[in-house]
Amino acid sequence: MKRKNNWTCFLLILAGLVVGGLIGNVFPADSWINYGQTFGLSSPVVLDLGIICLTFGMSIKITVASLIGIVIGIVVYRFL
């Protein structure tokens, strides 16, 4: 019996997100597969300390294509 690794599952889910993003880019922007929601900061937060200036920002876009990619990654993990 093989012991499954959590890092393998995490990497397969990330790979599924990337593949889902690539699938979404193939289709037109107004297609149902690119329907989704964007979360995060609309503009970056800037922290200026005089000596150093730090900029923080993050945005995540979840679409139908990325959800399909996540499901594919989980299915592949189950068969490993």
C-alpha positions in Angstrom: 0.0 0.0 0.0 1.4 3.3 -1.1 1.3 6.3 1.2 0.1 9.4 -0.6 1.8 12.7 0.0 0.0 15.9 0.7 2.5 17.9 -1.3 1.7 15.8 -4.4 -2.0 16.7 -4.0 -1.1 20.4 -3.6 1.1 20.4 -6.7 -1.5 18.5 -8.8 -4.2 21.1 -7.8 -1.8 23.9 -8.7 -1.1 22.2 -12.0 -4.9 21.9 -12.5 -5.3 25.6 -11.9 -2.6 26.3 -14.6 -4.1 23.9 -17.1 -7.6 25.4 -16.4 -6.2 28.9 -17.0 -4.7 27.8 -20.3 -8.0 26.2 -21.3 -9.8 29.5 -20.4 -7.4 31.5 -22.6 -8.2 29.3 -25.6 -11.9 30.3 -25.5 -13.3 33.8 -26.0 -13.6 36.1 -23.0 -17.4 36.1 -23.0 -17.6 32.3 -23.1 -19.3 30.4 -20.2 -16.1 28.7 -19.4 -14.5 32.1 -18.5 -17.3 33.0 -16.1 -16.0 33.7 -12.7 -15.1 36.1 -9.9 -12.0 38.0 -8.9 -10.9 38.4 -5.3 -8.2 40.5 -3.8 -6.9 44.0 -3.6 -8.1 46.3 -6.4 -5.1 48.5 -6.0 -1.8 47.7 -4.3 -1.0 48.8 -0.8 2.2 50.9 -0.6 4.3 51.2 2.6 6.9 53.9 2.3 9.4 53.9 5.2 11.8 56.4 3.7 14.6 54.0 3.2 12.6 51.2 1.7 9.3 51.2 -0.1 7.2 48.0 0.0 4.2 47.3 -2.3 1.7 44.6 -1.4 -0.9 43.3 -3.8 -2.7 40.1 -4.7 -5.6 39.2 -6.9 -7.1 35.7 -7.5 -9.5 35.0 -10.4 -11.6 31.9 -10.1 -13.3 30.7 -13.3 -15.2 27.7 -14.4 -12.1 26.5 -16.3 -9.9 26.7 -13.2 -12.5 24.7 -11.3 -12.5 22.1 -14.0 -8.7 22.0 -13.7 -8.8 21.5 -9.9 -11.2 18.6 -10.4 -8.9 17.0 -13.0 -6.0 17.4 -10.5 -7.9 15.8 -7.7 -9.0 12.9 -10.0 -5.4 12.3 -11.1 -4.3 12.3 -7.5 -6.9 9.7 -6.6 -5.5 7.4 -9.3 -1.9 7.7 -8.2 
